Amino acid sequence: MKRAGELLASFFDQQAFGAAQDYSDLFSSWRSIAGEALADHSRIRELERSVLLVEADHPGWIQILQTEEKKLLDNLRRRFPDRHITGISFRLSRDPPPLANTPPRTVPDKAAEEAIQEPPGPTEDILYEKIGDEHFRDALKRLEESIKRKN
Protein backbone atom coordinates (compact mmCIF):
# COMPACT_ATOMS: atom_id res chain seq x y z
CA MET A 1 0.00 0.00 0.00
CA LYS A 2 1.34 3.45 -0.94
CA ARG A 3 1.68 6.26 1.59
CA ALA A 4 -0.24 9.52 1.07
CA GLY A 5 3.00 11.32 0.25
CA GLU A 6 3.80 8.84 -2.51
CA LEU A 7 0.34 9.27 -4.02
CA LEU A 8 0.58 13.06 -3.94
CA ALA A 9 4.05 12.93 -5.46
CA SER A 10 2.65 11.04 -8.44
CA PHE A 11 0.15 13.85 -9.07
CA PHE A 12 2.47 16.80 -8.55
CA ASP A 13 5.83 17.72 -9.92
CA GLN A 14 8.53 16.38 -7.57
CA GLN A 15 10.18 19.79 -7.26
CA ALA A 16 6.92 21.53 -6.31
CA PHE A 17 6.13 18.75 -3.87
CA GLY A 18 9.57 19.07 -2.26
CA ALA A 19 9.18 22.84 -1.91
CA ALA A 20 5.75 22.42 -0.33
CA GLN A 21 7.13 19.81 2.06
CA ASP A 22 10.01 22.13 3.02
CA TYR A 23 7.54 24.98 3.62
CA SER A 24 5.39 22.71 5.79
CA ASP A 25 8.46 21.55 7.72
CA LEU A 26 9.32 25.18 8.50
CA PHE A 27 5.95 25.78 10.16
CA SER A 28 5.89 22.48 12.04
CA SER A 29 9.44 22.93 13.36
CA TRP A 30 8.74 26.11 15.34
CA ARG A 31 8.60 24.25 18.67
CA SER A 32 12.03 22.71 18.16
CA ILE A 33 13.50 26.01 16.92
CA ALA A 34 12.01 28.34 19.54
CA GLY A 35 11.75 25.94 22.47
CA GLU A 36 8.66 24.88 24.33
CA ALA A 37 8.18 28.02 26.43
CA LEU A 38 8.27 30.40 23.47
CA ALA A 39 6.36 28.05 21.16
CA ASP A 40 3.52 27.76 23.68
CA HIS A 41 2.92 31.48 23.24
CA SER A 42 3.87 32.07 19.62
CA ARG A 43 3.65 30.61 16.15
CA ILE A 44 4.83 31.19 12.62
CA ARG A 45 2.10 32.97 10.72
CA GLU A 46 3.73 33.28 7.28
CA LEU A 47 6.93 33.61 5.30
CA GLU A 48 6.85 36.44 2.81
CA ARG A 49 9.76 37.93 0.88
CA SER A 50 12.21 35.99 3.05
CA VAL A 51 10.86 37.54 6.26
CA LEU A 52 9.25 35.24 8.79
CA LEU A 53 6.16 36.66 10.51
CA VAL A 54 5.73 35.30 14.05
CA GLU A 55 2.65 36.00 16.16
CA ALA A 56 2.61 35.96 19.96
CA ASP A 57 -0.32 35.91 22.37
CA HIS A 58 0.96 38.74 24.62
CA PRO A 59 3.20 41.79 24.14
CA GLY A 60 5.54 40.45 26.83
CA TRP A 61 6.20 37.34 24.76
CA ILE A 62 6.98 39.53 21.76
CA GLN A 63 9.57 41.29 23.88
CA ILE A 64 11.14 37.98 24.88
CA LEU A 65 11.08 36.77 21.26
CA GLN A 66 12.86 39.95 20.23
CA THR A 67 15.61 39.31 22.76
CA GLU A 68 16.04 35.84 21.25
CA GLU A 69 15.73 37.01 17.61
CA LYS A 70 19.37 36.48 16.63
CA LYS A 71 19.42 32.94 18.03
CA LEU A 72 16.07 32.12 16.36
CA LEU A 73 17.28 33.51 13.04
CA ASP A 74 20.52 31.53 13.24
CA ASN A 75 18.58 28.32 13.99
CA LEU A 76 16.17 28.98 11.12
CA ARG A 77 18.94 29.71 8.62
CA ARG A 78 20.88 26.62 9.66
CA ARG A 79 17.83 24.36 9.43
CA PHE A 80 16.29 25.90 6.28
CA PRO A 81 19.14 27.35 4.19
CA ASP A 82 17.12 27.15 0.96
CA ARG A 83 14.48 29.52 2.38
CA HIS A 84 17.01 32.40 2.57
CA ILE A 85 15.31 33.88 5.64
CA THR A 86 16.61 37.42 6.10
CA GLY A 87 14.63 38.52 9.15
CA ILE A 88 11.84 37.92 11.61
CA SER A 89 8.91 40.25 12.22
CA PHE A 90 6.80 39.93 15.36
CA ARG A 91 3.21 40.95 15.97
CA LEU A 92 0.43 40.38 18.46
CA SER A 93 -1.93 37.58 17.48
CA ARG A 94 -5.28 38.71 16.14
CA ASP A 95 -6.89 35.32 16.64
CA PRO A 96 -9.35 35.12 19.52
CA PRO A 97 -8.36 31.67 20.84
CA PRO A 98 -5.16 31.43 22.88
CA LEU A 99 -2.10 30.08 21.08
CA ALA A 100 -0.99 27.86 23.94
CA ASN A 101 -2.68 24.54 24.59
CA THR A 102 -4.34 25.86 27.72
CA PRO A 103 -8.00 26.41 28.50
CA PRO A 104 -9.21 30.01 28.30
CA ARG A 105 -8.79 32.01 31.48
CA THR A 106 -11.96 32.91 33.30
CA VAL A 107 -12.52 35.77 35.69
CA PRO A 108 -12.65 34.33 39.23
CA ASP A 109 -15.47 35.29 41.54
CA LYS A 110 -14.67 37.32 44.67
CA ALA A 111 -14.37 34.27 46.98
CA ALA A 112 -12.01 32.48 44.59
CA GLU A 113 -9.99 35.65 44.11
CA GLU A 114 -9.51 36.02 47.89
CA ALA A 115 -8.45 32.37 48.17
CA ILE A 116 -5.63 32.84 45.67
CA GLN A 117 -2.35 33.46 47.44
CA GLU A 118 0.93 34.35 45.82
CA PRO A 119 3.87 32.11 46.67
CA PRO A 120 6.53 33.70 48.85
CA GLY A 121 9.47 35.45 47.18
CA PRO A 122 12.14 32.77 47.81
CA THR A 123 10.07 30.18 45.91
CA GLU A 124 10.05 32.45 42.86
CA ASP A 125 13.84 32.77 43.01
CA ILE A 126 14.18 28.98 43.15
CA LEU A 127 11.98 28.66 40.05
CA TYR A 128 14.09 31.18 38.17
CA GLU A 129 17.31 29.40 39.14
CA LYS A 130 16.11 26.34 37.21
CA ILE A 131 16.29 28.36 33.97
CA GLY A 132 19.77 27.84 32.57
CA ASP A 133 19.82 30.66 30.01
CA GLU A 134 20.68 33.85 31.90
CA HIS A 135 19.22 36.19 29.25
CA PHE A 136 15.95 34.28 29.10
CA ARG A 137 15.76 34.18 32.93
CA ASP A 138 16.29 37.97 33.13
CA ALA A 139 13.72 38.57 30.40
CA LEU A 140 11.15 36.49 32.29
CA LYS A 141 11.86 38.40 35.52
CA ARG A 142 11.39 41.72 33.70
CA LEU A 143 8.15 40.43 32.18
CA GLU A 144 6.90 39.37 35.61
CA GLU A 145 7.76 42.77 37.11
CA SER A 146 5.97 44.52 34.24
CA ILE A 147 2.84 42.42 34.73
CA LYS A 148 2.88 43.06 38.49
CA ARG A 149 3.15 46.82 37.88
CA LYS A 150 0.15 46.73 35.52
CA ASN A 151 -1.95 44.79 38.03
Secondary structure, DSSP 8 states (H G I E B T S, - for coil): ---HHHHHHHHS-HHHHHHHHHHHHHHHTHHHHH-HHHHTTEEEEEEETTEEEEEESSHHHHHHHHHTHHHHHHHHHHH-GGG---EEEEEE---SS-SSSS-------HHHHHH-----HHHHHHHHHT---HHHHHHHHHHHHHHHHH-
